[in-house]
Amino acid sequence: MENMRQFTDMSRKSDEAMRHAQSASMQDLENEYRYCTGRPTPRNFGRWVEFARQHQCPLSFSAYSDIEESLRQFRGLSPTAFKELMSEVLRLHGMHSIVIGGGIMHTPFPNLFLDLQPYLSHFKDHLPEPVHMVWSSMDEPRSLNAGVQAPHEPFNMIDLGSPEARVARIKPHCSNVSARAIEHFKDTHGYLSKPFPHQVVERSLPIIGSTRLAGGCHADILAPPGLMSDPKFPDLGDPSKRDTTPWSQKKDVVYWRGAASGGLQCPSRMKIGGWRSLHRHRYVNHSSKLGKQYDVAFTEAFSNTDKEYAELQRAEYGYVPHSTYNKHFEHKYLLDIDGNTYSRRFSGFLAYGRSLVLRASLFETWERNVVLPFVHYIPVSLDPELNTQTVEFLRKNDQVAEAVAAAAHTLSSRLSHQAMTCYWYRLAVEYASASGQ
């Protein structure tokens, strides 16, 4: 309870600052920027403010502070060195060049680019000059936070296909808290215990991506992922997709639906039944013992699961139909559980719903400085056995649970498609500044 009071006070102060920023003059916003960064505002900052006001996006520096934190270590590079580094990064698998601005929106791989186009197309004409950026189409972080090196120094490519390699190479770059979490979940979180083969670089690179392990492990620069064409994320303006169920009429049930993902499930990685140790499977298995107040079930096998293993899991778990947003919102408590990496539902649940989100995750995403734990959602353990007391506390203190759910609903404007577009626009402006474009 004390944690909730402290975070609630922080949230109130943050909300007050953001509301004040919405009516701030250009001079006030420039002063805030200089105070927070020690630098004058970047080129086209005024154009961005104009665009953000038109689209009712947050103007406060705090809403975009993760961009500043992520780009800070690259600002010491000369424009030539930054450009050479970008060229080297583009040789890595899954890295793509984005050019946006001056009426241009281009990438060499347009099919992979489709999900981002609805964001970028809105400001490609408003941003006067083209900005070149490097974007990762992968949903895994690719750059360990190991410091910036000069271009032309060979990349230390690490194959993180084995659990031992992944844990051993990631932990030294993380905060103590994150390193302990990685050690604890190394045998049960699919990203650590049954990872998909992929390579990362043991140095900091200016890669824009959708997620990274919390705690400073990676240098990837967070941005809203491509959600616009995903039916899971309908337009906020569509009233049929909004949560209209009052809290008092919601079912007092912990609810989750999703794929049986969370790691590579094939004979080379696990024996038959080995999937039961994965974090999503543990949640489904544990919840099945807790009665009707838990409705946690798989809808399908993950697409990369071995065919035999998928059929065995179908027989074991009995897949249920997919669930719509409105179906989710009939319940008070919505679980959000990591998949192979992060779950893309988190911001959607907060933006569209009035239910309380219980988040079980090792990862962080672009909205981390806007969405606060214990204020807008309740963080829970990836060990499902440890969460029973938390849920019981919320049930016994229904007014606390309702208050957190209500606070999350106030974030809808900060997590809207317009807000995501403004975030990408601000990132382009700052990326151009950091790279000397």
Sequence and secondary structure as in RCSB ss.txt:
>XXXX:A:sequence
MENMRQFTDMSRKSDEAMRHAQSASMQDLENEYRYCTGRPTPRNFGRWVEFARQHQCPLSFSAYSDIEESLRQFR
GLSPTAFKELMSEVLRLHGMHSIVIGGGIMHTPFPNLFLDLQPYLSHFKDHLPEPVHMVWSSMDEPRSLNAGVQA
PHEPFNMIDLGSPEARVARIKPHCSNVSARAIEHFKDTHGYLSKPFPHQVVERSLPIIGSTRLAGGCHADILAPP
GLMSDPKFPDLGDPSKRDTTPWSQKKDVVYWRGAASGGLQCPSRMKIGGWRSLHRHRYVNHSSKLGKQYDVAFTE
AFSNTDKEYAELQRAEYGYVPHSTYNKHFEHKYLLDIDGNTYSRRFSGFLAYGRSLVLRASLFETWERNVVLPFV
HYIPVSLDPELNTQTVEFLRKNDQVAEAVAAAAHTLSSRLSHQAMTCYWYRLAVEYASASGQ
>XXXX:A:secstr
 HHHHHHHHHHHHHHHHHHHHHT  HHHHHHHHHHHHSS   TTHHHHHHHHHHTT   SGGGGHHHHHHHGGGT
TS HHHHHHHHHHHTTSTTEEEEEEETTEEE S HHHHTTTHHHHTTTTTTSSS EEEEEE SSS  BBSS    
TTS   EEE  SHHHHHHHHGGGS HHHHHHHHHTTTTSHHHHS    EEESS    EES EETTTTB  EE   
S TT TTS  TT GGGS    GGGSEEEEEEEEEE SS  STTT  TTGGGGSHHHHHHHHHTTS TTEEEEEEE
E TTS HHHHHHHHHHH       HHHHTTEEEEEEE  SS  THHHHHHHH  SEEEEE SEE TTTTTS BTT
TBEE  SSGGGSHHHHHHHHHTHHHHHHHHHHHHTTGGGSSHHHHHHHHHHHHHHHHHHHT 
